[in-house]
């Protein structure tokens, strides 16, 4: 299983759907699939952006792969 990466250290690649979450002193929340374009994060179909910036991301597992 892939480890989470802090967005401030290494942002996710642009235009690639990744798992994201907010994980801070208030706990873990808003875990969902998003993709980044510049400083904005969009739903996978690019129909809208979210009004927050995730703190962590990790790659989406490839179906059928033993991760």
N, C-alpha and C positions, 0 to 999 in steps of 0.2 A: 504494500500500500504506500502511496506517495505521501510525503510529509508536506505540511502547509508551509508556504513561503510568505514572509511579510511583504506586503505591497510596497512599503516605503523603502525596503532594501532592494527588491527586484520586482518591478511591476510585471503583470502577465503580458504575454505577447499581444500586440494589437490585432483585433479581428478574430481571435481564437476563443471559442467557448471554453470556459474553465469553471471549476467549482470555486465559489467565493464565500466568505463569511466575515462578520465583524466579531472580533474576540478581544475584549478589553476588560476594564475593571467592572463593567456591568454584566459580564458574562458573554456567552456565545449566542449570537442571534443572526438573523437575515442570511442563513445559509442557503445559497441557490446558485444556479448556473447563470453566468453573465459573460459578456465579452466587452473588452475595453477598446475605445477609440479616443485617443488623446487622454484627457482627464475624466471623461465620462464613461460610465458603465451601462451597457444596454442589455435588454433581454435577448435570448439567443436568436429570435427572429428579427431583431433590430427595430421592433415596432415602438419601443419606448425606453427611456433611460430611467435609472433609479436615482432617488434624491439623497443618496449617501455614497460614501466611498468605502469599499471593503478594506479591511485591514490585512486579510490573508487570502491566498489563492493556492490552488493545486490543479494539476492536469485532470481532465476527465478520463477515467479508465477506458481503455479500448475494449469493446465487447469481445468476449471469447479469450481475452488475454489472462494469463495467470499472474496477477499483480499482488 
